Amino acid sequence: MLRKILSLLHNKIFIVGVLILIQLAVFFGIVFKLSEYFVAIYFFLIALSFIISIYIVNKDDNPTYKMTWVMLIMGLPVFGGLIYLLFGGQKVPKELRVRDNEAAKKYPGIFWQNAEIMEELQEEDSNAFKQANYLWKNARFPIYKQTETTFFPIGEEKFKAIVEELKKAEKFIFLEYFIIAPGIMWDTILDILIQKVKEGIEVRVLYDDFGCITTLQPDYAQVLCKLGIKTKVFNPIRPRLAIQMNNRDHRKILIIDGKVGMTGGINLADEYINKKERFGHWKDCGVMLKGEAVWNLTMMFLQFWNYDEDVKDDFFQYKAENMNFKNDGFVQPYSDSPTDSENIGEYTHINMINGANSYVYATTPYLVIDNEMKTALILAAKNGIDVRILVPHIPDKWYVFMVTRSNYRSLIEAGVKIYEYTPGFVHGKTFVVDDKMAVVGTVNMDYRSYYLHYECGVWFYKSKVVMDVKKDYLETLEKSQQITLEDCLKVKLPVRILRSILNLFSPMM
């Protein structure tokens, strides 16, 4: 018991949380006392909450997100406006906005779109062209051919490929992950990285501070640096008010020599390869690219890495040339950022739903969606499209799972089919449509991925990955339970009420 208490006291999340709560208590305590003694301050705070509510309603923002904040402010009229100023508005730290803006200025000189590829795509399929053009015009990542693709339906297969490809590295290795945890997976990879450093190969690692807050020691970046591995921590957690810590690097990217790139839902931790059991069997997936399209992934990493460097990298030094890989359809890796007003991850999903003629099969660990996404899914189903969504049966976060299940009834009533992966937790993030196009990446169907996190994915058209994703999807459904309307109606009233309450605050989860 004493050991658990001491462990808790040394836990960074606990320490940061306590310090923030102390700051909040002091701040609101001062405000409360002032409002007691000075009537003008009390009415000023009430007026502030009213003005901010009007501002929120008229803001060009997600309606559900706006409604949640207005309800909170009206429920706490004295402090509501101040709470919004501190934590609301989906604020992004200034340094992140500046960094992304500076990177965007360099896009025209780094990326260019092969007009012949776009013309070929337009002649072949207008819907596919519109999707590719949307990503090019708004995310600024071009589409390629001359790229070999491999789909990994389970983490164990991707881990095997990671080990094989890392051993072949000759120039550089870049890793960017949300979670890294010591264990069989990471220790095996780390041994290879250390050996590659000894061979004179450049190795860089970038990991998210919040994602690794419970898995890595606070000075782990220094530990890796001493091993010769260049290491950075993204958006370090600090116990300060008015600092938005919601914007996390949720991407999972591995690049080798600019020729090989990997992404998907799989982090570098043992549960992702089922060497450690958490929430039953862990079902995840990923993709490997070899060829021209890897350049997009390379640039995603370098832009993140260089934002705080006094001397920037020569990006083209890391672009592989004279690659001779087979052509496997059209491949377009892309990234999404919370620092702009374009919700690339969500709009890509909606584009695919709206463009479907036969079916839409989606996999997501969380189904916490806004009205726009729900409307797109429902309308597609009402139009006769076979819309299926696969989610976990054993959740990792009970409250998010409650919100996920709160969305079942309205979707099922419209004709959407919902499945739960009964063996455990499905963590993959995939869309596949009409045997023609698919997306594999890091984007969940939830507010965090759509609005708050840095994410990435790969859009495929007429690639073998498309049919591989479909095949894996249908095989996974055989191990899953379809949720019926009767199942929804059997839910007890107290559970329905709790789900409804949690759903109100889903944009803040």
C-alpha positions as CSV (number, residue, x, y, z in Angstrom):
1,M,0.0,0.0,0.0
2,L,2.8,2.4,1.0
3,R,4.6,1.6,-2.3
4,K,1.5,2.5,-4.3
5,I,1.1,5.8,-2.4
6,L,4.8,6.7,-3.0
7,S,4.4,5.7,-6.7
8,L,1.4,8.0,-7.0
9,L,3.2,10.9,-5.4
10,H,6.0,10.5,-7.9
11,N,3.6,10.2,-10.9
12,K,4.0,13.2,-13.3
13,I,0.3,13.2,-14.1
14,F,-0.6,13.4,-10.4
15,I,1.9,16.1,-9.7
16,V,0.9,18.3,-12.7
17,G,-2.8,17.7,-11.8
18,V,-2.4,18.7,-8.2
19,L,-0.4,21.9,-9.1
20,I,-3.0,23.0,-11.7
21,L,-5.8,22.3,-9.1
22,I,-4.0,24.4,-6.5
23,Q,-3.6,27.3,-9.0
24,L,-7.3,27.0,-10.0
25,A,-8.4,27.0,-6.3
26,V,-6.3,30.1,-5.5
27,F,-7.4,31.9,-8.6
28,F,-11.1,31.3,-8.2
29,G,-10.9,31.8,-4.5
30,I,-9.5,35.3,-5.1
31,V,-12.2,36.0,-7.7
32,F,-15.0,34.7,-5.4
33,K,-13.8,36.9,-2.4
34,L,-13.6,40.0,-4.7
35,S,-17.1,39.3,-6.0
36,E,-18.4,39.1,-2.5
37,Y,-17.0,42.5,-1.4
38,F,-17.3,44.3,-4.7
39,V,-20.7,44.1,-6.4
40,A,-19.3,45.7,-9.5
41,I,-16.9,42.7,-10.0
42,Y,-19.8,40.3,-9.5
43,F,-21.9,41.9,-12.2
44,F,-18.8,42.3,-14.4
45,L,-18.2,38.5,-14.3
46,I,-21.9,37.9,-15.1
47,A,-21.7,40.3,-18.0
48,L,-18.5,38.6,-19.2
49,S,-20.1,35.2,-19.2
50,F,-23.1,36.6,-21.2
51,I,-20.8,38.3,-23.8
52,I,-18.6,35.2,-24.2
53,S,-21.8,33.1,-24.7
54,I,-22.8,35.4,-27.5
55,Y,-19.3,35.2,-28.9
56,I,-19.4,31.4,-28.8
57,V,-22.8,31.2,-30.5
58,N,-21.6,33.4,-33.4
59,K,-18.2,31.8,-33.7
60,D,-17.4,29.7,-36.8
61,D,-17.0,26.5,-34.8
62,N,-18.5,23.0,-34.3
63,P,-22.1,23.4,-33.2
64,T,-21.9,20.6,-30.6
65,Y,-18.7,22.1,-29.1
66,K,-20.4,25.5,-28.9
67,M,-23.5,24.2,-27.2
68,T,-21.4,22.4,-24.6
69,W,-19.6,25.6,-23.6
70,V,-22.7,27.7,-23.6
71,M,-24.4,25.2,-21.2
72,L,-21.4,25.2,-18.9
73,I,-21.2,29.0,-18.8
74,M,-24.9,29.5,-18.2
75,G,-24.7,26.9,-15.4
76,L,-21.8,28.7,-13.8
77,P,-22.5,32.3,-14.7
78,V,-19.9,33.8,-12.3
79,F,-17.0,31.7,-13.3
80,G,-18.1,30.3,-16.7
81,G,-16.6,33.1,-18.7
82,L,-13.3,32.9,-16.9
83,I,-13.2,29.1,-17.4
84,Y,-13.7,29.5,-21.1
85,L,-11.0,32.1,-21.3
86,L,-8.6,29.7,-19.6
87,F,-9.5,26.4,-21.2
88,G,-12.1,27.0,-24.0
89,G,-12.1,27.9,-27.7
90,Q,-9.9,25.0,-28.8
91,K,-7.0,27.3,-28.2
92,V,-3.6,26.2,-29.7
93,P,-0.4,27.3,-28.0
94,K,1.2,30.3,-29.8
95,E,4.5,28.4,-30.5
96,L,2.6,25.6,-32.3
97,R,0.7,28.1,-34.5
98,V,3.9,30.0,-35.3
99,R,5.8,26.8,-36.1
100,D,3.1,25.5,-38.4
101,N,2.7,28.8,-40.2
102,E,6.5,29.0,-40.8
103,A,6.5,25.4,-42.2
104,A,3.5,26.2,-44.5
105,K,5.5,29.1,-46.1
106,K,8.0,26.6,-47.3
107,Y,5.5,24.2,-48.9
108,P,5.6,25.7,-52.4
109,G,9.4,25.0,-52.7
110,I,9.2,21.5,-51.3
111,F,6.1,19.9,-52.7
112,W,4.8,20.0,-56.2
113,Q,2.0,18.0,-57.8
114,N,2.5,15.9,-60.9
115,A,-0.2,17.2,-63.2
116,E,-0.2,14.1,-65.3
117,I,-1.2,12.0,-62.3
118,M,-4.1,14.3,-61.4
119,E,-5.2,14.3,-65.1
120,E,-5.1,10.5,-65.2
121,L,-7.1,10.3,-61.9
122,Q,-9.7,12.8,-63.1
123,E,-10.3,10.8,-66.3
124,E,-10.6,7.6,-64.4
125,D,-12.8,8.6,-61.4
126,S,-14.2,12.0,-60.7
127,N,-14.9,11.2,-57.0
128,A,-11.4,10.0,-56.5
129,F,-10.0,13.1,-58.2
130,K,-12.1,15.4,-55.9
131,Q,-10.7,13.6,-52.8
132,A,-7.1,13.8,-54.0
133,N,-7.5,17.4,-55.1
134,Y,-9.0,18.3,-51.7
135,L,-6.0,16.9,-49.9
136,W,-3.6,18.6,-52.3
137,K,-5.2,22.0,-52.1
138,N,-5.9,22.0,-48.4
139,A,-3.4,19.7,-46.7
140,R,-0.7,20.5,-49.3
141,F,0.4,16.9,-49.7
142,P,0.6,15.6,-53.3
143,I,-0.5,12.2,-54.6
144,Y,1.9,9.7,-56.1
145,K,2.2,6.6,-58.1
146,Q,5.5,4.5,-58.2
147,T,5.0,3.4,-54.7
148,E,4.8,-0.2,-53.4
149,T,2.3,-0.8,-50.6
150,T,1.9,-3.4,-47.8
151,F,-1.0,-3.6,-45.4
152,F,-0.5,-5.1,-41.9
153,P,-3.8,-6.4,-40.5
154,I,-2.2,-7.0,-37.0
155,G,0.5,-5.4,-34.9
156,E,2.6,-8.5,-34.8
157,E,3.1,-8.4,-38.6
158,K,4.1,-4.8,-38.6
159,F,6.6,-5.3,-35.8
160,K,8.3,-8.1,-37.8
161,A,8.5,-5.8,-40.8
162,I,9.9,-2.9,-38.7
163,V,12.7,-5.1,-37.4
164,E,13.5,-6.3,-40.9
165,E,13.5,-2.8,-42.5
166,L,15.5,-1.2,-39.7
167,K,18.3,-3.7,-40.1
168,K,18.6,-2.6,-43.8
169,A,19.0,1.1,-42.9
170,E,22.0,2.8,-44.6
171,K,21.6,6.6,-44.1
172,F,19.0,7.6,-41.5
173,I,16.0,6.5,-39.4
174,F,13.2,8.8,-38.2
175,L,10.7,7.7,-35.6
176,E,7.7,9.8,-34.4
177,Y,5.2,8.1,-32.0
178,F,2.5,9.0,-29.5
179,I,3.4,6.2,-27.2
180,I,6.7,4.4,-26.5
181,A,6.9,1.9,-23.7
182,P,9.8,-0.3,-22.6
183,G,9.2,-3.9,-23.3
184,I,9.8,-6.6,-26.0
185,M,8.7,-4.3,-28.9
186,W,10.6,-1.1,-27.9
187,D,13.7,-2.9,-26.5
188,T,14.1,-4.9,-29.7
189,I,13.9,-1.7,-31.8
190,L,16.2,0.2,-29.4
191,D,18.9,-2.4,-29.7
192,I,18.8,-2.0,-33.5
193,L,18.9,1.8,-33.3
194,I,21.9,1.7,-31.0
195,Q,23.7,-0.6,-33.4
196,K,22.8,1.7,-36.3
197,V,24.2,4.7,-34.5
198,K,27.5,2.8,-34.0
199,E,27.5,2.2,-37.8
200,G,27.3,6.0,-38.3
201,I,23.7,6.1,-39.3
202,E,21.6,9.1,-38.2
203,V,18.8,8.2,-35.8
204,R,16.1,10.6,-34.6
205,V,13.2,9.9,-32.2
206,L,10.3,12.2,-31.5
207,Y,7.7,11.3,-28.9
208,D,4.7,12.9,-27.3
209,D,5.1,13.9,-23.7
210,F,1.5,13.1,-22.7
211,G,1.4,9.8,-24.6
212,C,4.5,8.7,-22.8
213,I,3.9,10.3,-19.4
214,T,3.2,7.0,-17.7
215,T,5.6,4.8,-19.8
216,L,8.9,6.7,-19.9
217,Q,10.9,8.3,-17.2
218,P,11.0,12.1,-17.2
219,D,14.6,12.3,-18.5
220,Y,14.3,9.6,-21.1
221,A,15.1,11.9,-23.9
222,Q,18.5,12.6,-22.3
223,V,19.0,8.8,-21.9
224,L,18.5,8.3,-25.6
225,C,20.7,11.3,-26.5
226,K,23.6,9.8,-24.5
227,L,23.2,6.7,-26.7
228,G,23.7,8.8,-29.7
229,I,20.0,9.0,-30.7
230,K,18.8,12.5,-31.4
231,T,15.6,12.9,-29.4
232,K,12.9,15.4,-28.8
233,V,9.7,15.5,-26.7
234,F,6.7,17.1,-28.3
235,N,4.7,19.7,-26.3
236,P,6.0,19.0,-22.8
237,I,3.4,18.9,-20.1
238,R,3.7,21.8,-17.7
239,P,1.5,22.7,-14.7
240,R,0.5,26.2,-15.8
241,L,-2.9,27.8,-16.2
242,A,-4.0,29.2,-19.6
243,I,-1.6,26.8,-21.4
244,Q,-3.6,24.4,-23.6
245,M,-2.1,20.9,-23.3
246,N,-4.8,19.2,-25.5
247,N,-2.9,19.5,-28.7
248,R,-1.0,16.2,-28.8
249,D,1.2,14.5,-31.5
250,H,-1.0,11.4,-32.1
251,R,0.9,10.5,-35.3
252,K,2.9,7.2,-35.7
253,I,5.5,7.5,-38.4
254,L,8.6,5.5,-39.2
255,I,10.9,6.5,-42.1
256,I,14.1,4.7,-43.3
257,D,16.4,6.3,-45.8
258,G,13.6,8.2,-47.4
259,K,12.6,5.0,-49.2
260,V,10.5,3.2,-46.6
261,G,7.7,4.7,-44.6
262,M,5.2,3.3,-42.1
263,T,2.2,4.6,-40.3
264,G,-1.1,3.4,-38.8
265,G,-2.6,2.9,-35.4
266,I,0.3,0.9,-33.9
267,N,2.4,2.5,-31.2
268,L,5.7,1.1,-29.8
269,A,4.3,-0.8,-26.8
270,D,3.8,-4.5,-26.1
271,E,0.0,-4.4,-26.0
272,Y,0.0,-3.4,-29.7
273,I,1.7,-6.8,-30.5
274,N,-0.3,-8.8,-27.9
275,K,2.8,-9.4,-25.8
276,K,1.0,-7.7,-22.9
277,E,-2.7,-8.1,-22.4
278,R,-4.8,-5.0,-21.9
279,F,-8.5,-5.0,-22.7
280,G,-8.5,-8.5,-24.3
281,H,-7.0,-9.1,-27.7
282,W,-5.6,-5.9,-29.3
283,K,-6.6,-5.6,-33.0
284,D,-4.7,-2.9,-34.8
285,C,-3.3,-2.3,-38.3
286,G,-0.7,-0.3,-40.3
287,V,0.8,0.2,-43.7
288,M,4.2,0.3,-45.3
289,L,5.1,2.4,-48.3
290,K,8.2,2.0,-50.5
291,G,8.8,4.7,-53.1
292,E,7.9,8.2,-54.0
293,A,5.1,8.7,-51.5
294,V,7.5,8.3,-48.6
295,W,8.6,11.9,-49.2
296,N,5.3,13.2,-47.7
297,L,6.0,11.2,-44.5
298,T,9.6,12.4,-44.4
299,M,8.5,16.0,-44.6
300,M,5.9,15.6,-41.9
301,F,8.6,14.5,-39.6
302,L,11.2,17.1,-40.6
303,Q,8.7,20.0,-40.2
304,F,8.0,18.9,-36.7
305,W,11.7,18.4,-35.9
306,N,12.9,21.7,-37.3
307,Y,10.5,24.2,-35.7
308,D,12.9,25.0,-32.8
309,E,16.2,24.5,-34.6
310,D,18.3,27.6,-35.2
311,V,19.9,25.9,-38.2
312,K,17.3,24.2,-40.2
313,D,17.8,20.9,-42.1
314,D,18.3,20.8,-45.8
315,F,15.1,18.9,-46.4
316,F,16.2,17.6,-49.8
317,Q,19.2,15.9,-48.2
318,Y,16.6,13.4,-46.9
319,K,14.8,12.8,-50.2
320,A,15.7,9.5,-51.8
321,E,16.3,9.6,-55.6
322,N,16.4,7.1,-58.4
323,M,14.0,4.7,-56.6
324,N,12.9,1.7,-58.6
325,F,9.7,0.4,-57.0
326,K,6.6,-1.1,-58.6
327,N,3.6,1.0,-59.1
328,D,0.6,0.1,-56.9
329,G,-2.2,2.5,-57.7
330,F,-2.4,6.0,-56.3
331,V,-1.0,6.8,-52.9
332,Q,-1.4,10.1,-50.9
333,P,0.0,10.4,-47.4
334,Y,-1.3,13.5,-45.6
335,S,-1.2,15.2,-42.2
336,D,-3.8,17.1,-40.2
337,S,-3.0,20.0,-37.8
338,P,-5.2,21.7,-35.1
339,T,-3.5,25.0,-35.9
340,D,-5.7,25.8,-38.9
341,S,-9.4,25.8,-39.5
342,E,-9.4,22.9,-41.9
343,N,-10.4,19.6,-40.4
344,I,-8.6,17.4,-42.9
345,G,-9.1,14.1,-41.0
346,E,-12.9,14.5,-40.6
347,Y,-13.5,16.0,-44.1
348,T,-11.6,13.2,-45.7
349,H,-13.9,10.7,-44.0
350,I,-17.0,12.7,-44.9
351,N,-15.8,13.0,-48.6
352,M,-15.4,9.2,-48.7
353,I,-18.9,8.6,-47.2
354,N,-20.6,11.1,-49.5
355,G,-18.8,9.7,-52.6
356,A,-19.7,6.1,-51.9
357,N,-22.0,4.2,-54.3
358,S,-22.0,0.7,-52.7
359,Y,-20.5,0.5,-49.2
360,V,-18.5,2.3,-46.5
361,Y,-16.7,0.1,-43.9
362,A,-15.1,2.0,-41.0
363,T,-13.0,1.0,-38.0
364,T,-12.5,3.2,-35.0
365,P,-11.7,2.7,-31.3
366,Y,-14.0,5.6,-30.4
367,L,-17.2,6.7,-32.0
368,V,-17.6,10.2,-30.5
369,I,-18.9,12.1,-33.5
370,D,-20.4,15.5,-34.2
371,N,-23.6,16.3,-36.0
372,E,-21.9,16.7,-39.4
373,M,-20.4,13.2,-39.3
374,K,-23.6,11.6,-37.9
375,T,-25.6,13.2,-40.7
376,A,-23.2,12.0,-43.4
377,L,-23.4,8.4,-42.0
378,I,-27.2,8.5,-41.7
379,L,-27.8,10.0,-45.1
380,A,-25.5,7.4,-46.7
381,A,-27.4,4.6,-45.1
382,K,-30.8,6.1,-46.0
383,N,-29.5,6.3,-49.6
384,G,-29.0,2.5,-49.6
385,I,-25.3,2.5,-49.0
386,D,-24.1,-0.4,-46.8
387,V,-22.5,1.5,-43.9
388,R,-20.8,-0.5,-41.3
389,I,-18.8,0.7,-38.2
390,L,-16.5,-1.6,-36.2
391,V,-15.7,-0.6,-32.6
392,P,-14.2,-2.4,-29.5
393,H,-16.3,-4.6,-27.2
394,I,-13.8,-4.2,-24.3
395,P,-13.1,-0.5,-23.9
396,D,-9.9,1.3,-22.6
397,K,-11.9,4.3,-21.3
398,W,-15.3,3.5,-19.9
399,Y,-16.6,7.1,-20.2
400,V,-15.7,7.4,-23.8
401,F,-17.2,3.9,-24.5
402,M,-20.5,5.2,-22.9
403,V,-20.5,8.0,-25.4
404,T,-19.7,5.6,-28.2
405,R,-22.7,3.5,-27.3
406,S,-24.9,6.6,-26.9
407,N,-24.6,7.1,-30.7
408,Y,-25.7,3.5,-31.6
409,R,-29.5,3.9,-31.6
410,S,-29.9,6.8,-34.0
411,L,-27.4,5.3,-36.4
412,I,-28.9,1.8,-36.3
413,E,-32.4,3.2,-36.8
414,A,-31.2,4.9,-40.0
415,G,-29.7,1.6,-41.3
416,V,-26.1,1.9,-40.2
417,K,-24.7,-1.4,-39.0
418,I,-22.7,-1.3,-35.8
419,Y,-20.3,-4.1,-34.7
420,E,-18.3,-4.7,-31.5
421,Y,-15.1,-6.7,-31.7
422,T,-15.9,-9.2,-29.0
423,P,-12.3,-10.6,-28.4
424,G,-11.2,-7.3,-27.1
425,F,-10.1,-3.8,-28.2
426,V,-9.9,-2.7,-31.8
427,H,-7.5,0.2,-32.2
428,G,-7.3,0.4,-36.0
429,K,-8.4,3.5,-37.9
430,T,-9.5,2.5,-41.4
431,F,-12.1,3.5,-44.1
432,V,-12.7,1.4,-47.2
433,V,-15.2,2.4,-49.9
434,D,-16.6,0.6,-53.0
435,D,-13.5,-1.6,-53.6
436,K,-11.8,1.5,-54.9
437,M,-10.4,3.7,-52.1
438,A,-9.2,3.3,-48.5
439,V,-7.6,5.3,-45.7
440,V,-5.3,3.8,-43.1
441,G,-3.8,6.1,-40.5
442,T,-4.0,7.5,-37.0
443,V,-7.4,9.4,-37.2
444,N,-10.1,8.2,-34.8
445,M,-13.7,9.1,-35.3
446,D,-13.7,11.5,-32.3
447,Y,-13.3,15.1,-31.4
448,R,-9.7,14.8,-30.3
449,S,-8.5,13.4,-33.6
450,Y,-10.8,15.6,-35.7
451,Y,-10.1,18.9,-33.9
452,L,-7.3,18.8,-31.3
453,H,-4.5,16.4,-32.3
454,Y,-1.8,16.3,-35.0
455,E,-2.7,13.2,-37.1
456,C,-1.7,11.5,-40.3
457,G,-3.0,9.0,-42.7
458,V,-2.6,7.5,-46.2
459,W,-5.3,7.7,-48.8
460,F,-5.2,4.9,-51.4
461,Y,-7.0,4.5,-54.7
462,K,-6.9,1.3,-56.7
463,S,-4.1,0.0,-54.6
464,K,-3.9,-3.6,-53.3
465,V,-4.2,-2.1,-49.8
466,V,-7.8,-1.3,-50.6
467,M,-8.8,-4.9,-51.0
468,D,-6.5,-6.1,-48.2
469,V,-8.3,-3.7,-45.8
470,K,-11.7,-4.9,-47.0
471,K,-10.7,-8.6,-46.6
472,D,-9.4,-8.0,-43.1
473,Y,-12.5,-6.0,-42.2
474,L,-14.9,-8.8,-43.3
475,E,-12.8,-11.4,-41.5
476,T,-12.8,-9.3,-38.3
477,L,-16.6,-8.9,-38.5
478,E,-16.9,-12.7,-38.2
479,K,-15.4,-12.4,-34.7
480,S,-17.6,-9.5,-33.8
481,Q,-21.1,-9.0,-32.5
482,Q,-23.6,-6.9,-34.5
483,I,-25.5,-4.5,-32.2
484,T,-29.3,-4.5,-32.9
485,L,-32.0,-2.0,-32.2
486,E,-33.3,-4.4,-29.6
487,D,-30.0,-4.3,-27.8
488,C,-30.2,-0.5,-27.6
489,L,-33.8,-0.6,-26.3
490,K,-32.8,-3.1,-23.5
491,V,-30.4,-0.6,-22.0
492,K,-31.6,0.4,-18.5
493,L,-32.8,4.0,-17.9
494,P,-30.1,5.0,-15.5
495,V,-27.4,3.9,-18.0
496,R,-29.2,5.9,-20.8
497,I,-29.3,9.0,-18.6
498,L,-25.6,8.7,-17.8
499,R,-24.8,8.2,-21.5
500,S,-26.8,11.3,-22.4
501,I,-25.0,13.4,-19.8
502,L,-21.6,12.2,-20.9
503,N,-22.6,12.8,-24.5
504,L,-23.2,16.5,-23.7
505,F,-19.6,16.9,-22.7
506,S,-18.1,14.6,-25.4
507,P,-16.4,17.6,-27.2
508,M,-14.3,18.1,-24.1
509,M,-13.2,14.4,-23.7
